[in-house]
Amino acid sequence: MASPSQAEIIDSAMFCNTELALAYYDPDQKWLIRKHLLSLHKEFSSLYPSIDTYIHHDGTAVKLLKVYGYLYISHLLPLVHINIWVHEHYPHVAPMVQVQTDKTNPICPNHPFVDPSGLTTSSYLHTWVPFKHDLLGLAHNLVKIFSLDHPYVVSVPPSMSYPSYVSKMECMDRLWCRLHYEIIGLKENTKDEVEKLASLQEEMRARVDITDNLIIGIDHEKTELKQRVKEMTDEANVLVNWLMVNKVNLSVTTGGSIEDAFECVNAISTLKMECMAEEEALGELMLGLDDAFCKGVMSHEAYFKQVRLLAREQFFALAKLEKLNQEGSSNVEVSCFVDSLKHMRISP
């Protein structure tokens, strides 16, 4: 039987009109709670009744009876310190169980029955039946589930062995424990697979971007090639029309060189072509000097010196071409003109 001090605490809390009066108003409920508390303390002498304020999830604060102390699991495992709150609507509502934790006894992460705050649940609490389940049965159930998987971080692994006989409630707890860890493992595997698939998705997106850029580049190149073909076709048509207008024998392209169709007819034509080629070459050379200067390959002095010399040469080439366009086509005049060109160049 419980010690007189424990019975007195319960009686004074239940039946005395003091500041310690609890949120239990039905006399039959009070006698039932008293009976269950005394039965619990008789078998689990390490659990003691006391009075404390409980705050519900909605913020309501009520004075309730609670049982605090520890549960002995085995000599290999540490004691489990718990609080069992007797709900104001007990036994129609199941008690609230909380495992006490501290720095020396942290809650095992991902525990199947205890959350990080210490709040405890089990099949016994989930299937609570008024007047059939009680505090004593709850304490026995807690010992069984904590022997199955201790709430504190311990070196002893959870026991997954199956005895020859278990009750339906214990079987449910064992099944829940096994399913809990299998779900955790499945979540970890799924998380890894999702991360791998996400990485693969990013890689595929990068490849799609590269492929799209290649397709766009090929389309641009195709468009440019079509434009170039059109330009070359137009140029070829212009050339053919020129040959037809000037009555050039097109058969030279089959029997000889294509350059034969553009053979200069006299010395003046040859000089004109040479002057035009020289002027074009000098222009290209000056463009190359501009690029070299912009890239810092040439200094200012070297750039201006070379451009001045090339501009002078280009001027003489244009002057020659202008002079040739004004001259007649006789060989005597051509000879005199060539001799005069030799004296046109003025030294820089």
Secondary structure in CASP SS format (residue, H / E / C, confidence):
PFRMAT SS
TARGET T0000
AUTHOR 0000-0000-0000
METHOD secondary structure of the structure
MODEL  1
M C 1.00
A C 1.00
S C 1.00
P H 1.00
S H 1.00
Q H 1.00
A H 1.00
E H 1.00
I H 1.00
I H 1.00
D H 1.00
S H 1.00
A H 1.00
M H 1.00
F H 1.00
C C 1.00
N C 1.00
T C 1.00
E C 1.00
L C 1.00
A C 1.00
L C 1.00
A C 1.00
Y C 1.00
Y C 1.00
D C 1.00
P H 1.00
D H 1.00
Q H 1.00
K H 1.00
W H 1.00
L H 1.00
I H 1.00
R H 1.00
K H 1.00
H H 1.00
L H 1.00
L H 1.00
S H 1.00
L H 1.00
H H 1.00
K H 1.00
E H 1.00
F C 1.00
S C 1.00
S C 1.00
L E 1.00
Y E 1.00
P E 1.00
S E 1.00
I E 1.00
D E 1.00
T E 1.00
Y E 1.00
I E 1.00
H C 1.00
H C 1.00
D C 1.00
G C 1.00
T C 1.00
A E 1.00
V E 1.00
K E 1.00
L E 1.00
L E 1.00
K E 1.00
V E 1.00
Y E 1.00
G E 1.00
Y E 1.00
L E 1.00
Y C 1.00
I C 1.00
S C 1.00
H C 1.00
L C 1.00
L C 1.00
P C 1.00
L C 1.00
V E 1.00
H E 1.00
I E 1.00
N E 1.00
I E 1.00
W E 1.00
V C 1.00
H C 1.00
E C 1.00
H C 1.00
Y C 1.00
P C 1.00
H C 1.00
V C 1.00
A C 1.00
P C 1.00
M E 1.00
V E 1.00
Q E 1.00
V E 1.00
Q C 1.00
T C 1.00
D C 1.00
K C 1.00
T C 1.00
N C 1.00
P C 1.00
I E 1.00
C C 1.00
P C 1.00
N C 1.00
H C 1.00
P C 1.00
F C 1.00
V E 1.00
D C 1.00
P C 1.00
S C 1.00
G C 1.00
L E 1.00
T E 1.00
T C 1.00
S C 1.00
S H 1.00
Y H 1.00
L H 1.00
H H 1.00
T C 1.00
W C 1.00
V C 1.00
P C 1.00
F C 1.00
K C 1.00
H C 1.00
D C 1.00
L H 1.00
L H 1.00
G H 1.00
L H 1.00
A H 1.00
H H 1.00
N H 1.00
L H 1.00
V H 1.00
K H 1.00
I H 1.00
F H 1.00
S H 1.00
L H 1.00
D C 1.00
H C 1.00
P C 1.00
Y E 1.00
V C 1.00
V C 1.00
S C 1.00
V C 1.00
P C 1.00
P C 1.00
S C 1.00
M C 1.00
S C 1.00
Y C 1.00
P C 1.00
S C 1.00
Y C 1.00
V C 1.00
S C 1.00
K H 1.00
M H 1.00
E H 1.00
C H 1.00
M H 1.00
D H 1.00
R H 1.00
L H 1.00
W H 1.00
C H 1.00
R H 1.00
L H 1.00
H H 1.00
Y H 1.00
E H 1.00
I H 1.00
I H 1.00
G H 1.00
L H 1.00
K H 1.00
E H 1.00
N H 1.00
T H 1.00
K H 1.00
D H 1.00
E H 1.00
V H 1.00
E H 1.00
K H 1.00
L H 1.00
A H 1.00
S H 1.00
L H 1.00
Q H 1.00
E H 1.00
E H 1.00
M H 1.00
R H 1.00
A H 1.00
R H 1.00
V H 1.00
D H 1.00
I H 1.00
T H 1.00
D H 1.00
N H 1.00
L H 1.00
I H 1.00
I H 1.00
G H 1.00
I H 1.00
D H 1.00
H H 1.00
E H 1.00
K H 1.00
T H 1.00
E H 1.00
L H 1.00
K H 1.00
Q H 1.00
R H 1.00
V H 1.00
K H 1.00
E H 1.00
M H 1.00
T H 1.00
D H 1.00
E H 1.00
A H 1.00
N H 1.00
V H 1.00
L H 1.00
V H 1.00
N H 1.00
W H 1.00
L H 1.00
M H 1.00
V H 1.00
N C 1.00
K C 1.00
V C 1.00
N C 1.00
L C 1.00
S C 1.00
V H 1.00
T H 1.00
T H 1.00
G H 1.00
G C 1.00
S C 1.00
I H 1.00
E H 1.00
D H 1.00
A H 1.00
F H 1.00
E C 1.00
C C 1.00
V C 1.00
N C 1.00
A H 1.00
I H 1.00
S H 1.00
T H 1.00
L H 1.00
K H 1.00
M H 1.00
E H 1.00
C H 1.00
M H 1.00
A H 1.00
E H 1.00
E H 1.00
E H 1.00
A H 1.00
L H 1.00
G H 1.00
E H 1.00
L H 1.00
M H 1.00
L H 1.00
G H 1.00
L H 1.00
D H 1.00
D H 1.00
A H 1.00
F H 1.00
C H 1.00
K C 1.00
G C 1.00
V C 1.00
M C 1.00
S C 1.00
H H 1.00
E H 1.00
A H 1.00
Y H 1.00
F H 1.00
K H 1.00
Q H 1.00
V H 1.00
R H 1.00
L H 1.00
L H 1.00
A H 1.00
R H 1.00
E H 1.00
Q H 1.00
F H 1.00
F H 1.00
A H 1.00
L H 1.00
A H 1.00
K H 1.00
L H 1.00
E H 1.00
K H 1.00
L H 1.00
N H 1.00
Q H 1.00
E C 1.00
G C 1.00
S C 1.00
S C 1.00
N H 1.00
V H 1.00
E H 1.00
V H 1.00
S H 1.00
C H 1.00
F H 1.00
V H 1.00
D H 1.00
S H 1.00
L H 1.00
K H 1.00
H C 1.00
M C 1.00
R C 1.00
I C 1.00
S C 1.00
P C 1.00
END
